[in-house]
Amino acid sequence: MPVGVPKVPFRIPGEEDAVWVDVNRLYRERLLFLGQEIDSEISNQLVGLMVYLSIEDNTQDIFLFINSPGGWIIPGIALYDTMQFVDSDVHTICMGLAASMGSFILAGGEITKRLAFPHARVMIHQPASSFYKAQTGECILESEEILNIRETITRIYVQRTGQNFFIISEDMERDIFMSAVEARDYGIIDLISVNL
């Protein structure tokens, strides 16, 4: 963590001791950023911040700005699930690129509150794995798990976009890049930011 980031004591309900949580100006304004590949570390940080901000004031919305090439599946699903769990509405804003798991997170924002900047790009595709690194028996188990995860992700895209299962499943077979207008028409976002 950078030197000089302020921290405040936060006592988890039911715990005796408080833990120090970093809260900078953007966090206090409820502005969060996903500007890298999704991994366990950034996912855990964003999950913690969303839960903390929702506990602090669940009547105010949270804004998640996304510029991400995607990343790990399970940490991405954890972030998506948290967005659905917290009482605060989570706005998702694509600036730059929301690819792979980044587009999944983008679609996971509160419906009617998912936005992209005019020149943003969105990409969907199927979940991938590292089969080539595993032994044969592990490949079979891992392929079954990947198929289950793919089904879950497809069903969530269907729910969040309004597209039918067959269309989402077919489109996830390959990389599908979309402009902001195409992503809105597809149902991944609801609005396109206007230039001021």
Disulfide bonds with the S-S distance in Angstrom:
none
